[in-house]
């Protein structure tokens, strides 16, 4: 499972001088109430598609 790092922790996460014990404290489940999800187009299935349309919400019947 990927880890989602909050903006307030970017500096510590990216700093190679951060002690491993401090980095480990950043590894916890991201709060689900802070996540947003929605269906997107099937164009995301191809790595050749690198466009903003990949993250635009679509109606569920359009995503098939």
C-alpha positions in Angstrom: 0.0 0.0 0.0 1.4 3.4 -0.9 1.9 5.9 1.9 0.3 9.3 1.6 2.4 12.0 3.2 0.7 15.2 4.4 2.1 18.5 3.2 3.2 19.4 6.7 5.6 16.3 6.6 7.1 16.8 3.1 10.3 18.4 4.3 11.1 15.6 6.8 10.1 12.9 4.4 12.4 14.2 1.6 15.3 15.3 3.8 18.0 12.5 3.7 19.2 13.7 7.1 15.9 12.8 8.8 16.5 10.0 11.3 14.8 6.7 10.3 12.9 6.7 13.6 11.4 10.1 12.6 10.6 8.8 9.1 8.8 5.8 10.5 6.5 8.0 12.5 5.2 9.3 9.2 4.0 5.9 8.1 0.4 5.6 9.2 -2.9 5.2 7.5 -4.1 8.4 5.9 -7.5 9.5 7.4 -10.3 8.3 5.1 -12.3 11.4 5.8 -9.6 13.5 4.1 -9.6 11.4 0.9 -11.7 12.1 -2.1 -12.6 9.5 -4.7 -14.7 9.4 -7.9 -14.8 7.4 -11.1 -12.5 8.5 -14.0 -12.2 7.6 -17.6 -10.7 4.3 -18.8 -8.0 6.4 -20.5 -6.0 6.1 -17.2 -5.4 2.4 -18.1 -2.7 3.4 -20.7 0.6 4.9 -19.5 0.8 6.7 -22.9 -2.1 9.0 -21.7 -0.6 11.8 -19.7 -3.3 14.4 -19.7 -5.6 16.2 -17.3 -8.5 14.1 -18.6 -7.0 11.2 -16.6 -8.1 12.7 -13.4 -11.4 14.4 -14.4 -14.5 12.9 -12.8 -16.9 11.1 -15.2 -20.4 9.7 -14.8 -20.2 6.1 -13.9 -21.8 4.9 -17.2 -19.1 6.8 -19.1 -16.2 5.1 -17.3 -17.0 1.7 -18.9 
